[in-house]
Amino acid sequence: MNYEGRMVGGDERLALDGEPQAKSRRIWRIVAIVLVIAAMVGAWMVFGSGGGEKAAEPAKSGAAGGAAGARQLPTVTVAVPGRQSITTVVSGTGSLAARREMPVGVAGEGGLVTRVLVEPGDWVNAGQVLATVDRSVQSQTAQSQAANIRVAQADLSLAQAELDRAQQLLARGFVSKADIDRKTATRDAAAARVRVAQAQLSETQARNRRLDIRAPAAGLVLTRAVEPGQIVSAGSGTLFRVAQGGQMELRAQLAEADLQRIPVGARAEVTPVGMDRTFSGEVWQVSPVIDPQTRQGIARIALSFDRALRPGGFASARITAGGAVAPLLPQSAIQSDAKGNYVYILNAKDEAERRAVTTGEVSDAGVAITGGLEGTERVVLTAGAFLNPGQKVKPNLTTLKR
């Protein structure tokens, strides 16, 4: 009895001890299931609901951006060029030289140079003595001929006196008519000898004057190639070079195409190298010959006398070759391709239109448009290379600088 009672009591205690363990296991299972469900719900919320919304947002923003991009137009700078007077200027370079250079040498027989009276850079007048040549022998010859004139004049006076007396005696019959004729002939011969002696003296004096080396015309002495003590003659060559009237010129080298555009009388501005001064001149001769090697010709620009202009110096020239009235555009507005030069203009709907143009003079101010534009069009100044015909743009109107 007791044994069974103890056994039953023991089973009850075992049953009572196992019941809390089963409840604990059930609780942990429930907690695990709840955690799994919570994790699945969270994953769904993150990757399902949240991802869709985030995916939808870019789609919505992309659609909005596309609509905004469709509404946004490119902005371009345009201007109405109008028409203005454009001066055609041709530039060239060359050397300065005397416009009319006069070489001066020995005109007479020459001799020993005794004095040189001028230096390069001196101004001389027409006939002024530049150098003298020894004339001691020639002076003696002139004196001898002057004495011959006096002898001939004495013979003439004697012959005239004898003729006068003979004519007085003719009326009284003391001399014959033949005597009168002889004395008349003697008188005439004496008069002829006087004239011959005078001519010889004049010739000698002229030769002596030619011993002096003189300036043929007023001008500026450029070079001197003679010194005192030098023996000179007609074969000595050029002793002095004189610029007639001091006039200078620039012999500008120009391309064949530029030379064709320059008329005689065109105004020019000449600037020698190393100087800030500019000298005004005019084209007085255009070379009729083109160098076959360089394909260039010479335009000769006359310049007034100025001591600052030195022959042989280098100078640049800007020659006004003419002018025209045409639109003027900046270089950025001109586009080029295989079909030629063109610009973009805007029509009334602000759409780009291609317009072929002909360009003219190019200068710092811009490019002259000689054909294709009237000047009243709205011309695209920038971004023309990125436009297409018919493309709609937003114009930004500006004013060109004149």
matplotlib code that plots the C-alpha trace (Angstrom):
import matplotlib.pyplot as plt

x = [0.0, 2.6, 4.7, 2.0, 1.2, 4.7, 4.9, 1.8, 3.0, 6.2, 4.4, 2.4, 5.6, 7.1, 3.9, 3.9, 7.6, 7.3, 4.3, 6.3, 8.9, 6.3, 4.8, 8.2, 8.9, 5.5, 6.3, 9.6, 8.0, 5.4, 8.1, 10.1, 7.1, 6.3, 9.8, 9.8, 6.5, 7.8, 10.9, 8.9, 6.6, 9.6, 11.2, 8.1, 7.8, 11.4, 11.6, 8.0, 6.3, 9.3, 11.2, 8.2, 7.7, 11.4, 11.3, 8.2, 9.8, 12.6, 10.1, 8.0, 11.0, 12.3, 8.9, 8.9, 12.5, 11.6, 8.7, 10.8, 13.5, 10.9, 9.9, 13.5, 15.0, 18.7, 19.5, 21.6, 23.0, 21.7, 22.2, 20.9, 24.2, 22.7, 25.0, 28.0, 30.9, 33.8, 37.2, 39.4, 42.9, 45.9, 48.9, 52.5, 56.1, 59.1, 62.2, 62.5, 64.4, 64.9, 62.1, 64.5, 68.1, 70.6, 74.2, 76.8, 80.2, 82.9, 81.6, 84.9, 88.4, 88.9, 92.1, 93.2, 90.3, 91.2, 88.1, 84.9, 82.3, 79.3, 78.5, 75.7, 72.5, 73.2, 70.7, 72.1, 70.7, 70.8, 74.3, 75.9, 79.6, 80.0, 83.8, 86.5, 89.3, 92.8, 92.8, 96.2, 97.1, 93.7, 93.8, 97.1, 95.5, 92.6, 94.9, 96.8, 93.6, 92.5, 95.8, 95.2, 91.9, 93.6, 96.1, 93.4, 91.5, 94.6, 95.0, 91.4, 91.7, 94.8, 93.1, 90.0, 92.1, 94.0, 90.7, 89.3, 92.3, 92.3, 88.6, 89.5, 92.3, 90.1, 88.1, 91.3, 92.5, 95.6, 94.4, 92.6, 89.4, 91.5, 93.5, 90.2, 89.0, 92.3, 92.1, 88.5, 89.4, 92.3, 89.9, 87.3, 90.0, 91.2, 87.6, 87.2, 90.4, 88.9, 85.8, 87.9, 90.0, 86.9, 85.3, 88.4, 88.5, 84.8, 85.4, 88.3, 86.3, 83.5, 85.9, 87.3, 83.8, 83.1, 86.1, 83.8, 81.5, 78.1, 74.6, 72.4, 69.3, 68.2, 68.0, 69.4, 72.9, 72.7, 76.2, 79.7, 82.5, 85.3, 88.0, 90.5, 93.6, 91.8, 92.4, 89.1, 88.1, 85.1, 85.6, 85.6, 82.0, 79.5, 81.0, 77.8, 74.2, 71.5, 67.8, 66.0, 63.9, 64.5, 61.5, 61.4, 59.3, 58.4, 58.7, 56.0, 56.0, 52.4, 50.8, 49.6, 45.9, 46.4, 48.3, 45.3, 43.1, 45.4, 44.8, 47.4, 46.7, 45.5, 46.3, 48.7, 50.1, 53.8, 55.4, 59.1, 60.5, 61.4, 59.3, 55.9, 55.4, 53.2, 53.9, 51.2, 51.8, 50.2, 50.8, 52.3, 53.2, 52.0, 54.5, 53.4, 55.6, 55.0, 58.0, 57.4, 59.3, 57.6, 54.3, 54.7, 54.8, 55.9, 53.6, 55.7, 54.4, 55.6, 56.6, 57.5, 60.9, 61.5, 64.9, 63.4, 62.9, 66.2, 66.7, 67.4, 65.2, 62.3, 58.8, 55.2, 52.3, 48.5, 47.1, 43.4, 42.4, 38.7, 35.5, 32.0, 28.7, 27.9, 27.0, 29.8, 29.8, 32.2, 34.3, 32.3, 29.1, 30.7, 30.6, 32.2, 31.8, 32.1, 29.4, 31.1, 30.5, 27.2, 25.5, 22.3, 19.5, 16.2, 12.8, 9.6, 9.1, 12.6, 13.7, 17.2, 17.7, 20.9, 21.9, 24.9, 27.0, 30.0, 32.7, 34.9, 37.4, 38.6, 39.8, 40.0, 36.4, 35.0, 34.2, 32.5, 29.5, 29.4, 26.6, 23.8, 22.6, 20.7, 21.6, 18.1, 18.2, 18.7, 22.0, 23.2, 26.6, 27.6, 26.7, 26.0, 28.1, 25.7, 22.4, 20.5, 18.2, 14.7, 15.7, 13.7, 15.8, 15.5, 17.1, 19.1, 19.3, 22.5, 24.0, 27.2, 30.0, 30.8]
y = [0.0, 2.3, 1.4, 2.1, 5.3, 6.4, 5.5, 7.4, 10.3, 10.2, 10.1, 13.1, 14.9, 13.9, 15.1, 18.2, 18.8, 18.3, 20.5, 23.8, 22.6, 21.9, 25.4, 27.0, 25.2, 26.3, 29.9, 29.9, 28.4, 31.2, 33.8, 32.4, 32.3, 35.9, 37.0, 35.2, 36.8, 40.2, 39.7, 38.8, 41.8, 44.1, 42.6, 43.1, 46.6, 47.4, 45.5, 45.5, 48.7, 51.0, 49.8, 50.3, 53.8, 54.5, 53.0, 55.0, 58.2, 58.2, 57.3, 60.3, 62.6, 61.4, 62.1, 65.5, 66.2, 65.1, 67.4, 70.3, 69.5, 69.5, 73.0, 74.4, 76.0, 76.8, 80.5, 82.1, 85.6, 87.4, 90.9, 93.0, 94.1, 96.9, 98.4, 100.6, 102.1, 99.7, 100.9, 98.4, 98.5, 96.7, 96.2, 95.8, 96.2, 97.4, 99.6, 103.4, 105.0, 108.4, 109.0, 110.6, 109.8, 111.8, 110.4, 113.2, 112.6, 114.5, 116.3, 117.7, 116.4, 116.0, 116.3, 116.6, 117.2, 120.1, 120.5, 118.6, 121.1, 118.9, 115.9, 113.2, 114.7, 118.3, 120.2, 121.7, 124.1, 123.7, 124.5, 124.5, 123.4, 120.0, 119.6, 121.5, 120.2, 121.8, 124.2, 125.9, 124.9, 125.7, 129.2, 129.9, 128.9, 131.2, 134.1, 133.5, 133.5, 136.7, 138.3, 137.0, 138.9, 142.1, 141.6, 141.0, 144.0, 146.2, 144.9, 145.7, 149.2, 149.8, 148.4, 150.6, 153.7, 153.0, 152.5, 155.7, 157.7, 156.1, 157.0, 160.6, 160.6, 158.9, 162.1, 164.0, 161.3, 160.2, 156.6, 154.3, 152.4, 149.2, 150.5, 151.1, 147.5, 146.1, 148.1, 147.1, 143.5, 143.9, 145.6, 142.7, 140.0, 141.8, 141.8, 138.1, 137.3, 139.2, 137.0, 133.9, 134.8, 135.6, 132.3, 130.4, 132.2, 131.4, 127.7, 127.6, 129.3, 126.8, 123.9, 125.4, 125.7, 122.1, 121.2, 122.1, 119.2, 120.8, 119.7, 119.3, 120.3, 121.1, 118.1, 116.1, 114.7, 110.9, 109.6, 111.0, 108.9, 111.4, 112.9, 115.8, 114.7, 112.1, 112.1, 112.0, 111.9, 111.2, 107.5, 107.8, 107.0, 108.4, 110.7, 112.0, 110.8, 113.5, 113.0, 115.4, 117.8, 115.5, 113.4, 109.8, 106.8, 103.4, 100.6, 98.3, 94.7, 93.5, 90.3, 90.2, 90.2, 93.2, 95.1, 94.9, 96.7, 99.7, 102.8, 105.5, 108.3, 106.0, 107.4, 105.5, 105.6, 104.6, 103.6, 103.1, 100.3, 101.4, 104.6, 105.5, 108.2, 107.7, 109.5, 110.3, 109.6, 108.5, 105.9, 107.5, 104.4, 100.8, 98.4, 97.0, 93.9, 91.0, 89.0, 85.5, 83.9, 85.7, 86.6, 90.1, 93.6, 97.0, 100.0, 103.2, 105.5, 109.1, 110.8, 114.4, 115.4, 114.6, 113.9, 111.1, 109.1, 107.3, 105.6, 101.9, 101.6, 99.1, 100.3, 99.1, 100.7, 100.7, 101.6, 102.7, 100.8, 101.9, 101.3, 99.9, 99.9, 96.4, 94.5, 93.8, 90.7, 89.2, 86.2, 84.0, 84.4, 83.0, 79.2, 77.3, 73.9, 72.2, 74.3, 77.6, 80.3, 80.7, 82.2, 81.3, 83.8, 83.6, 83.8, 85.2, 81.9, 82.1, 79.1, 78.9, 79.3, 78.7, 81.6, 81.4, 84.6, 86.1, 87.5, 90.5, 92.5, 91.0, 93.4, 93.9, 95.3, 92.1, 90.5, 92.4, 90.6, 91.5, 89.2, 87.2, 89.6, 92.9, 93.9, 93.8, 90.1, 88.7, 86.9, 84.3, 85.6, 82.6, 78.9, 78.7, 75.6, 73.7, 74.7, 72.8, 74.3, 74.6, 74.3, 76.6, 78.7, 81.5, 84.7, 87.0, 90.3, 92.4, 95.4, 95.2, 97.5, 100.0]
z = [0.0, 0.9, -2.0, -4.5, -2.7, -3.0, -6.6, -7.4, -5.6, -7.5, -10.9, -9.9, -9.0, -12.4, -14.2, -12.2, -13.0, -16.9, -17.4, -16.9, -19.4, -22.1, -21.6, -21.9, -25.2, -26.6, -25.6, -27.4, -30.5, -30.5, -30.0, -32.9, -35.2, -34.3, -35.0, -38.4, -39.3, -38.2, -40.3, -43.4, -42.9, -42.6, -45.7, -47.6, -46.4, -47.4, -50.7, -51.8, -50.8, -50.3, -53.4, -55.6, -54.4, -54.9, -58.4, -59.1, -58.0, -60.6, -63.3, -62.2, -62.0, -65.4, -67.0, -65.4, -66.6, -70.1, -70.1, -68.8, -71.4, -74.1, -72.9, -72.6, -75.8, -76.5, -76.2, -78.9, -79.3, -82.4, -83.8, -86.8, -88.5, -90.7, -93.4, -92.9, -94.8, -95.0, -96.0, -97.9, -96.6, -98.1, -95.9, -97.2, -96.3, -98.1, -98.1, -98.0, -100.9, -102.6, -105.1, -107.5, -106.7, -108.6, -109.0, -109.2, -110.8, -112.7, -115.6, -116.8, -117.3, -113.6, -111.6, -107.9, -105.4, -103.2, -101.1, -100.3, -99.0, -98.0, -95.8, -96.1, -94.7, -95.8, -97.9, -101.1, -103.7, -107.4, -108.7, -105.3, -105.3, -103.6, -104.2, -106.0, -108.3, -108.7, -111.7, -111.5, -115.1, -116.5, -114.8, -116.6, -119.9, -119.3, -118.6, -121.8, -123.8, -122.1, -123.2, -126.8, -126.7, -125.8, -128.6, -131.1, -129.9, -130.4, -133.9, -134.5, -133.3, -135.5, -138.6, -137.9, -137.6, -140.8, -142.6, -141.3, -142.5, -145.9, -146.4, -145.7, -148.3, -150.9, -151.5, -152.2, -154.6, -152.6, -152.2, -154.6, -154.1, -154.0, -151.0, -149.2, -149.9, -148.5, -145.3, -144.9, -145.1, -142.7, -140.2, -140.6, -140.1, -136.9, -135.6, -136.4, -134.5, -131.5, -131.6, -131.9, -128.9, -126.9, -127.8, -126.7, -123.4, -122.8, -123.6, -121.2, -118.5, -119.0, -118.7, -115.5, -114.1, -114.8, -112.6, -109.7, -108.8, -108.4, -107.4, -110.5, -108.4, -104.9, -102.6, -99.8, -99.9, -99.3, -99.8, -100.3, -102.0, -102.4, -100.2, -100.6, -102.4, -104.5, -108.2, -110.1, -113.7, -115.9, -115.2, -111.5, -111.2, -108.7, -106.1, -104.5, -104.4, -103.9, -103.4, -105.6, -103.5, -100.5, -101.6, -100.4, -101.2, -99.8, -102.3, -100.8, -101.8, -102.4, -103.6, -107.1, -106.1, -103.8, -106.4, -108.7, -106.2, -105.7, -107.9, -108.5, -106.1, -103.2, -99.8, -97.5, -94.0, -93.6, -90.3, -90.3, -88.1, -84.6, -84.8, -83.4, -86.0, -89.1, -92.3, -94.9, -98.5, -101.7, -104.3, -107.4, -109.3, -109.4, -110.9, -114.3, -113.8, -111.4, -110.2, -111.6, -108.6, -105.7, -107.5, -106.0, -107.4, -106.1, -105.2, -104.9, -102.2, -102.4, -99.1, -98.4, -97.1, -93.5, -91.9, -89.9, -93.2, -93.9, -97.3, -96.9, -93.8, -93.5, -93.1, -93.2, -95.1, -94.9, -98.2, -98.6, -101.7, -101.7, -99.8, -99.9, -97.9, -96.6, -93.5, -91.0, -88.8, -86.3, -87.3, -85.0, -87.0, -90.2, -90.7, -93.6, -95.1, -98.4, -99.9, -98.9, -96.3, -94.6, -91.5, -89.6, -89.4, -87.5, -89.1, -87.6, -85.7, -84.2, -86.3, -87.6, -91.4, -93.2, -95.5, -98.0, -97.9, -99.8, -97.6, -98.5, -96.5, -93.2, -90.6, -86.8, -87.0, -88.5, -91.9, -94.6, -96.2, -99.9, -100.8, -99.2, -96.6, -96.7, -93.2, -91.7, -90.8, -87.3, -87.6, -85.1, -83.7, -81.6, -81.4, -85.1, -85.4, -83.1, -84.9, -87.5, -90.1, -88.8, -85.1, -82.8, -80.5, -77.9, -79.3, -77.1, -79.1, -78.8, -80.5, -82.5, -81.7, -84.4]

ax = plt.figure().add_subplot(projection="3d")
ax.plot(x, y, z, "-o")
ax.set_aspect("equal")
plt.show()
